[in-house]
Amino acid sequence: MLAGRGIHLNEAPAAPLISGLVWRPLEGETLAWLTSVVWVPSRHNEAIASFAEAVSESLAEAGHHIADTASGG
């Protein structure tokens, strides 16, 4: 963006944009934003399990759809 090239996909800005930037809503299909928690299976422990659960709960509370894609662990 700083080099004058590129795009950034985001929700509508909460404050006025700086000079030279433009925001436009996208038409059509909704974009998906995927967030993952990753760890080495042999190092899985209670702290990692608690962190993964907290991330999932926080995203759900914020209105994100939580897909059940867990494998292994």
Secondary structure in CASP SS format (residue, H / E / C, confidence):
PFRMAT SS
TARGET T0000
AUTHOR 0000-0000-0000
METHOD secondary structure of the structure
MODEL  1
M C 1.00
L C 1.00
A C 1.00
G C 1.00
R C 1.00
G C 1.00
I C 1.00
H C 1.00
L C 1.00
N C 1.00
E C 1.00
A C 1.00
P C 1.00
A C 1.00
A C 1.00
P C 1.00
L C 1.00
I C 1.00
S C 1.00
G C 1.00
L C 1.00
V C 1.00
W C 1.00
R C 1.00
P C 1.00
L C 1.00
E C 1.00
G C 1.00
E C 1.00
T C 1.00
L C 1.00
A C 1.00
W C 1.00
L C 1.00
T C 1.00
S C 1.00
V C 1.00
V C 1.00
W C 1.00
V C 1.00
P H 1.00
S H 1.00
R H 1.00
H C 1.00
N C 1.00
E H 1.00
A H 1.00
I H 1.00
A H 1.00
S H 1.00
F H 1.00
A H 1.00
E H 1.00
A H 1.00
V H 1.00
S H 1.00
E H 1.00
S H 1.00
L H 1.00
A H 1.00
E H 1.00
A C 1.00
G C 1.00
H C 1.00
H C 1.00
I C 1.00
A C 1.00
D C 1.00
T C 1.00
A C 1.00
S C 1.00
G C 1.00
G C 1.00
END
